[in-house]
Amino acid sequence: MIGTSRDGDVVTIELQRDERRNALNGDLCDALREAVDAAVDEGARAIVITGRGTVFCAGADLSEVYSEEFMAKLLEMLHTIDSVPVPVIAAVNGGALGAGTQLAIASDLRVVAPEGFFGIPAAKLGIAVDRWTVHRLASLVGPGPARTMLIGLEMLGAQDAYAHGLANKIGTLADAQAWAQKITTLAPLTLQHYKLALNDDGTQTPEPPELRAAMYKAWLSDDAKEGRLAHKEKRAPKFTGR
């Protein structure tokens, strides 16, 4: 489910659930969080996260994730990546959908393959992403493109992601690892300070309880069940707002 390798001070963590296009379930969220923590504990000075196969991460595994427990595990994993004191680079080797985009924007830098793309199709599935995701996405790509992705459900390809600042570089896993090696030679305390300052982007303050309740209401709704069924049956969903 997770593979790790080390080259000097760089640890690469690979999602290895390619039979499900690296879709996240609770176990994979736990394994990824534990792998990131372990890399830091073992002295890594940069971490690279990527996906095995042709997809970075297809999002949440819709066959088993409709629960508050999964949401808690997903958010804990994302905030671990966001808060660890070393730079994390997402090597986006293909599609990053939903939770895949969340994983990428939790990272500090993104190296995106030419065929890579981002999207958050939650509104098509009757579910919702949290406030942290909305604010972090807007801080990276700008409010207009964030609205285009969240409300208009438009995908953002690699070149457009680079133009908007979501992709820091266009390149391969090897390019991401080479960049990580250069970063390991920099002053770690300086990088820790920059990470804290850059992530102080409106995503760190606690969200109002009614906002979190609204997100859970979407995830546990009849519309979410309809979205899941429509996705499985490959048809357009019929939402009722319940």
DAZI-V456940 format. One record per backbone hydrogen bond with DSSP energy under -0.5 kcal/mol. NH is the residue of the N-H (numbers start at 1). CO is the residue of the C=O. If there is no record, write none. Layout:
NH:CO
NH:CO
This chain:
3:14
5:12
7:10
10:7
11:9
11:46
12:5
13:11
13:48
14:3
14:12
15:50
16:1
20:17
21:18
22:17
23:20
24:59
29:25
30:26
31:27
32:28
33:29
34:30
35:31
36:32
37:33
38:34
39:35
40:36
41:37
42:38
43:40
44:39
45:9
46:9
47:87
48:11
49:89
50:13
52:15
56:95
57:95
58:21
61:24
62:60
64:61
65:61
67:65
71:67
72:68
73:69
74:70
75:71
76:72
77:73
78:74
79:75
80:76
81:77
82:78
83:79
84:80
87:45
89:47
90:109
91:49
91:89
92:90
92:111
93:91
95:54
96:117
97:57
98:119
100:97
101:98
102:98
103:99
104:100
105:101
106:102
107:103
108:88
109:88
111:90
112:110
112:169
113:92
116:113
117:94
118:156
119:96
124:121
125:121
125:122
126:122
127:122
134:130
135:131
136:132
137:133
138:134
139:135
140:136
141:137
142:138
146:142
147:143
148:144
149:145
150:146
151:147
152:147
154:148
156:118
157:155
158:116
161:157
162:158
163:159
164:160
165:161
165:162
166:161
167:161
168:110
168:166
169:110
171:112
171:169
176:172
177:173
178:174
179:175
180:176
181:177
182:178
183:179
184:180
185:182
186:183
191:187
192:188
193:189
194:190
195:191
196:192
197:193
198:194
199:195
200:197
201:199
211:208
212:208
213:209
214:210
215:211
216:212
217:213
218:214
219:215
220:216
221:218
222:242
225:221
226:222
227:223
228:224
229:225
230:226
231:227
232:228
233:229
234:230
234:231
235:230
239:237
